[in-house]
Amino acid sequence: MPFPVLLDEDGTAAQVVGTGTLGLASLLKGSQLSAGFRSFKEGHRQNKAGDRPMQLGATIVMAPGDEVLYEDFEDFAGDHADIDEVIAALGG
């Protein structure tokens, strides 16, 4: 990749911003099952779960001075930020 990719291997950033984790009820939600099926149908496979497989993600766009321009916290795996909203937050 032509740009740096930052990883949160020990979960410190997830803890700071307050992302959630998947629970059993979340795994059985229709929206979760639908996202999983759609991903599988598109050919995506999870080979290795990693150290924190239940960790949910977030998309946060920050400006200088710690100004939050956009934030979206996942409610379930596959609940990703709307890319058009992210681009708009970036000024695009």
Secondary structure, 3 states (H helix, E strand, C coil): CCCCCCCCCCCHHHHHHCCCECCHHHHCCHHHHHHHHHHHHCCCCCCCCCCCCCECCEEEEEECCCEEEEEEECCCCCCCCCHHHHHHHCCC
